[in-house]
Amino acid sequence: MICATLLGTTMMNAQFGKRLGKIAERAAERTVENRVDREASKSTDRALDTLIDGPKKSKKEQRRESKNKQKNGGNVIGGNSDTDNSSSTTITSQNSSSLEEMGENEVGFKRGNRIIFSDNFERDALGDFPANWNTNMGGEVKKLKGFNSKYLKVPAKSTVSVQLKKKLPKNFTVEFEIILPSDALIRHAGVGLGREPKNIDYLTSGFNNFDFDIYSSSEKQYAHNSDRFRYAANKLGANKISTNYEAPLNTPIKVAMEVQGRRIRIYLEGKKVVDLPTIFEDEYRNALYFTAITSGRIETQANYFYLSNVTIAETTTDERSQVLKELNEKGRFSTNAILFNTGSAYIKSGSEAILKEVGEVMQSVPDMRIMIVGHTDGDGDSNSNLKLSDERAKSVRAALVSQYGISIGRIQTDGKGETNPVADNSSENGKSQNRRVEFIKL
């Protein structure tokens, strides 16, 4: 029995050894095959390299070509550059400078020359809804720590709109500031021109309107919640044209729109982001509104933003030609496009365009002398208004002298206070017309 066992074991070992031998033999065959394949691949690669790049250069030739590339500042294609410079082609390396655009944009935002609406909520009580606005759900005037202006807080689902006496003109500009708060998880501010809607959401946005919105979210776990700026005319919200825009939080975002006939341009912080030459329809002139957009997601119900310094102005003619024409024909030019902080002679941002036009006119007519006269509305004490109007006239003169090099001897100043109104001081629109600066040719 022991012998049988040993015999069986011996036979099994022999068979196992044969199998091992065959396995080793096959492995060796595969190794040889792989080696042959690799060598064949190398040969094929070398052949292809030769066909495409030409014969491989010697190390001496490579060193010489490397020196030539450093000398010429680029890669040499098509032969040895030091033997035939006329036939070689040089391409710029990736580290060299790219194409450089020259000159500043010749088209920038310019406020219209006749203000038809202006509101910074200074005359509205804190906690009230402002007097010159409409709303479907309300809002409250607030004072924010660290900011001079008052702001209208627009809560979720609320739509607020300017009380317009009539349709907006053919050519006009709109300016305003919004603040997106960091404590809201989703921040979504919408702006529209068109029919006055009850409210706007992601389902109704864009019908018979031109509208745009600024979206900002802290929910980074959702891929679709990227910060963006979107705009559309008569399209659903989901079909709006979108562009990346990372809105700053807790700080004013200055927005400006310029409409010329069917053309609309939109600027964010002075940078043009929209320029559509044929999209603006006449029906879009019926209303200007702002809304805190919500959707089906519960997080949007806490959305809100702040709004202030809203100005609408009509653009009647080319400003420079108007200044020169009225000074020559009428002997005076009046504008309320130069804005000041409330109760102050400090010139607000956005007044640069009209100051530039007046400055350029005086530069082009070096012998012209003028008197600048300041005017105020009827609010406040008459003596204080008289003093304030004179200080504002002096501020305008200082701007023309410092920014455009106009000799101070060519400019006189005066202040009339509230004594020469051109409109009714009982309405906000009339007050905005009375707050003006007049240039009189001497």
C-alpha positions as CSV (number, residue, x, y, z in Angstrom):
1,M,0.0,0.0,0.0
2,I,2.8,2.3,0.8
3,C,4.5,1.5,-2.5
4,A,1.2,2.3,-4.4
5,T,1.0,5.6,-2.6
6,L,4.6,6.5,-3.4
7,L,4.1,5.4,-7.1
8,G,1.0,7.6,-7.3
9,T,2.8,10.5,-5.8
10,T,5.7,10.1,-8.1
11,M,3.4,10.1,-11.2
12,M,1.5,13.2,-10.0
13,N,4.8,15.0,-9.4
14,A,5.9,14.0,-12.9
15,Q,2.7,15.3,-14.5
16,F,2.9,18.5,-12.4
17,G,6.5,19.0,-13.6
18,K,5.4,18.6,-17.2
19,R,2.7,21.2,-16.7
20,L,5.1,23.6,-15.1
21,G,7.5,23.0,-18.0
22,K,4.8,23.8,-20.5
23,I,3.7,26.9,-18.6
24,A,7.3,28.1,-18.5
25,E,7.7,27.3,-22.1
26,R,4.6,29.3,-23.0
27,A,5.7,32.2,-20.8
28,A,9.0,32.2,-22.6
29,E,7.3,32.3,-25.9
30,R,5.1,35.2,-24.8
31,T,8.2,37.1,-23.6
32,V,9.9,36.6,-26.9
33,E,6.7,37.7,-28.8
34,N,6.4,40.8,-26.6
35,R,10.1,41.6,-27.1
36,V,9.6,41.2,-30.9
37,D,6.5,43.4,-30.8
38,R,8.3,46.1,-28.8
39,E,11.2,46.1,-31.2
40,A,8.9,46.2,-34.1
41,S,7.0,49.1,-32.6
42,K,10.3,51.0,-32.1
43,S,11.3,50.3,-35.6
44,T,7.9,51.5,-36.9
45,D,8.1,54.6,-34.7
46,R,11.5,55.4,-36.0
47,A,10.4,55.0,-39.5
48,L,7.4,57.3,-39.0
49,D,9.6,59.8,-37.2
50,T,11.9,59.8,-40.2
51,L,9.0,60.3,-42.6
52,I,7.5,63.1,-40.6
53,D,10.5,64.9,-39.1
54,G,13.3,63.8,-41.4
55,P,16.3,61.8,-40.5
56,K,17.4,61.9,-36.9
57,K,20.1,64.5,-36.4
58,S,23.4,63.8,-34.7
59,K,24.1,65.1,-31.2
60,K,26.4,67.7,-32.8
61,E,23.6,68.9,-35.1
62,Q,21.1,69.0,-32.3
63,R,23.5,71.2,-30.2
64,R,24.0,73.5,-33.1
65,E,20.2,73.8,-33.7
66,S,19.6,74.5,-30.0
67,K,22.0,77.4,-30.2
68,N,20.2,78.8,-33.3
69,K,16.8,78.5,-31.5
70,Q,18.1,80.5,-28.6
71,K,19.6,83.1,-30.9
72,N,16.4,83.5,-33.0
73,G,14.0,83.4,-30.0
74,G,11.9,80.6,-31.3
75,N,11.7,77.1,-32.8
76,V,13.1,76.7,-36.3
77,I,11.0,74.7,-38.8
78,G,12.2,73.6,-42.2
79,G,15.9,73.3,-42.0
80,N,19.1,74.7,-40.6
81,S,18.5,78.4,-39.9
82,D,22.2,79.4,-40.0
83,T,22.6,78.1,-43.6
84,D,19.4,79.7,-45.1
85,N,17.7,82.3,-43.0
86,S,15.5,83.4,-45.9
87,S,13.8,80.0,-46.2
88,S,13.3,79.3,-42.5
89,T,10.1,79.9,-40.6
90,T,10.2,81.1,-36.9
91,I,7.2,80.6,-34.5
92,T,7.0,82.4,-31.2
93,S,7.5,80.3,-28.1
94,Q,4.6,79.8,-25.7
95,N,6.4,82.0,-23.1
96,S,6.4,85.1,-25.3
97,S,3.8,87.8,-25.1
98,S,0.4,87.3,-26.8
99,L,-1.4,89.8,-29.1
100,E,-1.9,93.1,-27.5
101,E,-4.9,95.3,-28.1
102,M,-4.2,99.0,-28.3
103,G,-6.2,102.0,-27.4
104,E,-9.1,102.6,-25.0
105,N,-12.7,101.8,-25.8
106,E,-14.2,104.9,-27.5
107,V,-17.7,103.9,-26.4
108,G,-18.5,104.2,-22.7
109,F,-21.5,104.9,-20.6
110,K,-22.7,108.5,-20.7
111,R,-25.6,109.7,-18.6
112,G,-28.5,111.4,-20.5
113,N,-28.5,115.2,-20.2
114,R,-32.0,115.6,-18.8
115,I,-32.9,113.8,-15.6
116,I,-36.5,112.7,-15.5
117,F,-36.3,110.6,-12.2
118,S,-33.9,110.4,-9.4
119,D,-34.3,108.8,-5.9
120,N,-31.8,108.0,-3.2
121,F,-34.6,107.6,-0.5
122,E,-33.2,110.5,1.6
123,R,-36.6,112.0,2.1
124,D,-38.3,108.7,3.1
125,A,-38.5,107.6,6.7
126,L,-36.7,104.5,7.8
127,G,-39.0,101.5,7.8
128,D,-41.4,103.1,5.2
129,F,-41.9,102.0,1.6
130,P,-40.7,105.0,-0.5
131,A,-43.3,107.4,-1.8
132,N,-42.3,107.4,-5.5
133,W,-42.5,103.7,-6.0
134,N,-45.0,100.9,-6.5
135,T,-44.9,97.3,-5.2
136,N,-46.8,94.1,-5.0
137,M,-45.4,92.9,-1.6
138,G,-43.6,95.8,-0.1
139,G,-40.1,96.7,1.1
140,E,-38.5,99.1,3.6
141,V,-36.1,101.9,3.5
142,K,-33.0,101.1,5.6
143,K,-29.8,102.7,6.7
144,L,-26.7,100.5,6.5
145,K,-23.8,100.9,8.8
146,G,-20.8,102.3,6.9
147,F,-22.8,103.6,4.0
148,N,-23.9,107.2,3.4
149,S,-27.0,106.5,1.3
150,K,-30.3,105.0,2.4
151,Y,-31.3,101.8,0.7
152,L,-34.6,100.1,-0.2
153,K,-34.6,96.5,1.1
154,V,-36.4,94.4,-1.5
155,P,-37.5,91.1,0.1
156,A,-38.1,87.7,-1.6
157,K,-41.0,87.6,-4.1
158,S,-41.3,91.4,-4.0
159,T,-41.3,93.5,-7.1
160,V,-40.8,97.3,-6.8
161,S,-41.2,99.7,-9.7
162,V,-40.7,103.4,-10.4
163,Q,-43.8,105.6,-10.7
164,L,-43.4,106.8,-14.2
165,K,-45.6,109.7,-15.4
166,K,-45.3,108.5,-19.0
167,K,-43.4,106.0,-21.1
168,L,-39.7,106.3,-21.2
169,P,-38.3,108.3,-24.1
170,K,-36.7,106.9,-27.2
171,N,-33.2,107.5,-25.9
172,F,-32.5,107.3,-22.2
173,T,-30.2,106.0,-19.5
174,V,-30.7,104.2,-16.2
175,E,-28.3,104.0,-13.2
176,F,-28.6,102.4,-9.8
177,E,-26.7,100.5,-7.1
178,I,-27.6,97.2,-5.6
179,I,-26.0,95.4,-2.6
180,L,-26.2,91.6,-2.3
181,P,-25.9,90.5,1.3
182,S,-23.6,87.7,2.4
183,D,-26.0,86.3,5.0
184,A,-28.5,85.1,2.3
185,L,-27.7,81.6,1.0
186,I,-29.0,82.4,-2.4
187,R,-28.9,86.0,-3.8
188,H,-30.9,86.7,-7.0
189,A,-31.6,90.3,-8.1
190,G,-33.7,90.9,-11.2
191,V,-34.1,94.1,-13.2
192,G,-36.6,94.6,-16.0
193,L,-37.9,97.1,-18.6
194,G,-41.4,96.5,-20.0
195,R,-44.8,95.9,-18.7
196,E,-45.2,96.2,-14.9
197,P,-45.4,92.6,-13.6
198,K,-47.0,91.5,-10.3
199,N,-43.9,89.4,-9.6
200,I,-41.2,87.6,-11.4
201,D,-39.9,84.1,-10.9
202,Y,-38.1,81.5,-13.0
203,L,-41.3,80.6,-14.9
204,T,-42.6,84.0,-15.9
205,S,-39.4,86.0,-16.5
206,G,-39.1,87.7,-19.8
207,F,-42.6,87.9,-21.2
208,N,-43.0,91.3,-23.0
209,N,-39.9,92.5,-21.2
210,F,-36.2,93.0,-21.5
211,D,-34.8,91.8,-18.2
212,F,-31.5,90.7,-16.6
213,D,-30.5,89.3,-13.3
214,I,-27.5,88.8,-11.1
215,Y,-27.2,85.5,-9.3
216,S,-24.9,84.6,-6.4
217,S,-24.9,81.5,-4.3
218,S,-23.1,80.0,-1.3
219,E,-24.4,76.5,-2.2
220,K,-21.3,75.2,-3.9
221,Q,-22.4,71.6,-3.6
222,Y,-24.7,72.2,-6.6
223,A,-22.8,72.5,-9.9
224,H,-25.5,74.6,-11.5
225,N,-25.3,77.3,-8.8
226,S,-22.4,79.2,-10.3
227,D,-22.4,83.0,-10.0
228,R,-23.6,84.6,-13.2
229,F,-25.2,87.5,-15.0
230,R,-28.1,86.6,-17.4
231,Y,-30.2,88.6,-19.8
232,A,-33.0,88.0,-22.2
233,A,-35.9,89.6,-24.2
234,N,-39.2,87.7,-24.2
235,K,-37.7,84.4,-23.1
236,L,-38.1,82.1,-20.1
237,G,-35.6,82.4,-17.4
238,A,-34.0,79.1,-18.3
239,N,-33.3,80.3,-21.8
240,K,-31.5,83.5,-20.9
241,I,-28.1,84.2,-22.2
242,S,-25.7,83.6,-19.3
243,T,-22.2,84.8,-18.6
244,N,-19.9,84.2,-15.6
245,Y,-19.9,87.1,-13.1
246,E,-18.8,86.8,-9.5
247,A,-20.8,89.5,-7.8
248,P,-19.1,91.2,-4.8
249,L,-21.0,90.9,-1.5
250,N,-21.9,93.6,1.0
251,T,-20.7,96.3,-1.3
252,P,-22.6,98.5,-3.9
253,I,-22.6,97.1,-7.4
254,K,-23.0,100.0,-9.9
255,V,-25.2,99.2,-12.8
256,A,-25.9,101.4,-15.8
257,M,-28.1,101.0,-18.9
258,E,-28.1,103.0,-22.1
259,V,-31.0,102.8,-24.6
260,Q,-30.7,104.4,-28.0
261,G,-33.8,103.5,-30.1
262,R,-33.7,99.7,-30.4
263,R,-30.1,99.4,-29.0
264,I,-29.4,98.6,-25.4
265,R,-26.1,98.6,-23.6
266,I,-25.5,97.4,-20.0
267,Y,-22.5,98.2,-17.8
268,L,-21.4,96.6,-14.6
269,E,-18.9,98.8,-12.6
270,G,-18.2,100.7,-15.8
271,K,-17.5,97.6,-17.9
272,K,-19.8,96.9,-20.8
273,V,-21.3,93.4,-20.5
274,V,-24.3,93.7,-23.0
275,D,-24.5,95.5,-26.4
276,L,-27.6,94.5,-28.4
277,P,-28.2,96.8,-31.4
278,T,-31.8,95.7,-32.5
279,I,-33.5,94.0,-29.6
280,F,-35.2,96.8,-27.7
281,E,-38.9,97.2,-28.4
282,D,-41.1,100.2,-27.8
283,E,-43.3,98.2,-25.3
284,Y,-40.2,97.8,-23.1
285,R,-40.5,101.6,-22.2
286,N,-43.6,101.2,-20.0
287,A,-42.0,100.3,-16.7
288,L,-38.7,99.9,-14.8
289,Y,-38.8,97.3,-12.0
290,F,-36.6,95.4,-9.6
291,T,-37.4,92.0,-8.0
292,A,-35.9,89.5,-5.6
293,I,-36.4,86.4,-7.6
294,T,-37.5,83.1,-6.1
295,S,-38.0,79.6,-7.4
296,G,-39.4,76.3,-6.2
297,R,-36.4,75.7,-3.9
298,I,-37.0,76.7,-0.3
299,E,-33.6,78.3,0.0
300,T,-34.7,81.1,-2.4
301,Q,-37.4,82.2,0.0
302,A,-34.8,84.0,2.1
303,N,-33.5,86.0,-0.9
304,Y,-33.3,89.8,-0.6
305,F,-31.1,92.7,-1.7
306,Y,-30.7,96.5,-1.3
307,L,-31.3,99.2,-3.9
308,S,-30.4,102.9,-4.1
309,N,-29.3,105.9,-6.2
310,V,-31.7,105.2,-9.0
311,T,-31.5,107.8,-11.8
312,I,-33.3,107.9,-15.2
313,A,-32.2,110.5,-17.7
314,E,-33.3,111.4,-21.2
315,T,-30.6,111.7,-23.9
316,T,-31.8,114.5,-26.2
317,T,-28.9,115.3,-28.5
318,D,-25.1,114.9,-28.6
319,E,-24.1,116.5,-25.4
320,R,-21.1,118.4,-26.6
321,S,-22.9,119.9,-29.6
322,Q,-25.8,120.8,-27.3
323,V,-23.5,122.6,-24.9
324,L,-21.8,124.6,-27.6
325,K,-25.1,125.2,-29.5
326,E,-27.0,126.6,-26.5
327,L,-24.1,128.7,-25.3
328,N,-23.7,130.2,-28.8
329,E,-27.5,130.6,-29.6
330,K,-29.0,131.2,-26.2
331,G,-26.0,132.4,-24.2
332,R,-26.6,129.8,-21.5
333,F,-26.8,126.0,-21.0
334,S,-28.6,124.3,-18.1
335,T,-28.2,120.7,-16.9
336,N,-29.3,118.6,-13.9
337,A,-27.0,115.7,-14.9
338,I,-24.4,117.0,-12.4
339,L,-25.4,115.3,-9.2
340,F,-24.3,116.1,-5.6
341,N,-24.6,114.3,-2.3
342,T,-27.7,115.4,-0.4
343,G,-27.0,118.7,1.4
344,S,-23.4,118.7,0.1
345,A,-21.3,120.3,-2.6
346,Y,-19.5,117.0,-3.2
347,I,-20.0,115.9,-6.9
348,K,-21.2,112.3,-7.1
349,S,-19.9,109.7,-9.4
350,G,-21.7,109.6,-12.7
351,S,-21.3,113.3,-13.4
352,E,-18.1,112.9,-15.3
353,A,-19.6,112.8,-18.8
354,I,-21.3,116.2,-18.7
355,L,-18.2,117.8,-17.0
356,K,-16.1,116.4,-19.7
357,E,-18.3,117.9,-22.4
358,V,-18.2,121.3,-20.8
359,G,-14.5,121.1,-20.3
360,E,-13.9,120.1,-23.9
361,V,-16.1,123.0,-25.2
362,M,-14.0,125.5,-23.2
363,Q,-10.8,123.9,-24.4
364,S,-12.0,124.2,-28.0
365,V,-13.0,127.9,-27.5
366,P,-10.1,129.3,-25.5
367,D,-11.4,132.9,-25.3
368,M,-14.8,131.8,-23.9
369,R,-15.6,133.0,-20.4
370,I,-18.5,131.7,-18.4
371,M,-20.4,132.0,-15.1
372,I,-21.5,128.9,-13.3
373,V,-24.7,129.3,-11.3
374,G,-25.9,126.7,-8.8
375,H,-29.7,126.1,-8.1
376,T,-31.4,124.0,-5.4
377,D,-34.9,122.7,-4.8
378,G,-37.2,124.3,-2.2
379,D,-36.5,121.8,0.6
380,G,-34.8,123.2,3.7
381,D,-33.8,126.7,4.8
382,S,-33.6,129.3,2.1
383,N,-30.4,130.8,3.4
384,S,-28.8,127.4,3.6
385,N,-29.9,126.6,0.1
386,L,-28.4,129.9,-1.1
387,K,-25.0,129.1,0.4
388,L,-25.2,125.5,-0.8
389,S,-25.9,126.5,-4.4
390,D,-22.9,128.8,-4.4
391,E,-20.6,126.0,-3.0
392,R,-21.8,123.6,-5.7
393,A,-21.0,126.1,-8.4
394,K,-17.5,126.5,-6.9
395,S,-17.1,122.7,-6.9
396,V,-18.0,122.5,-10.6
397,R,-15.4,125.3,-11.3
398,A,-12.8,123.4,-9.4
399,A,-13.5,120.2,-11.4
400,L,-13.1,122.1,-14.7
401,V,-9.9,123.7,-13.5
402,S,-8.2,120.6,-12.1
403,Q,-9.4,118.1,-14.6
404,Y,-9.4,120.0,-17.9
405,G,-6.8,122.8,-17.3
406,I,-9.3,125.6,-17.7
407,S,-7.9,128.9,-16.3
408,I,-9.8,129.9,-13.2
409,G,-9.9,133.5,-14.5
410,R,-12.3,132.4,-17.2
411,I,-14.9,131.1,-14.8
412,Q,-17.0,133.1,-12.3
413,T,-19.5,131.5,-9.9
414,D,-22.8,132.4,-8.2
415,G,-25.6,130.7,-6.3
416,K,-29.3,131.3,-6.6
417,G,-30.6,128.7,-4.1
418,E,-34.3,128.0,-4.5
419,T,-35.1,131.5,-5.9
420,N,-35.3,130.6,-9.6
421,P,-37.3,127.3,-9.9
422,V,-38.1,125.9,-13.4
423,A,-40.6,123.3,-12.1
424,D,-43.0,122.6,-9.2
425,N,-41.2,121.9,-5.9
426,S,-44.2,119.9,-4.6
427,S,-43.3,116.8,-6.7
428,E,-40.1,114.8,-6.6
429,N,-39.7,115.1,-10.4
430,G,-40.1,118.9,-10.1
431,K,-37.5,119.0,-7.4
432,S,-35.0,117.0,-9.5
433,Q,-35.5,119.6,-12.3
434,N,-34.8,122.5,-10.0
435,R,-31.6,120.9,-8.7
436,R,-29.5,122.1,-11.6
437,V,-26.3,123.8,-12.7
438,E,-26.4,126.6,-15.2
439,F,-23.5,127.8,-17.5
440,I,-23.9,131.4,-18.7
441,K,-21.7,132.8,-21.5
442,L,-20.1,136.1,-20.5
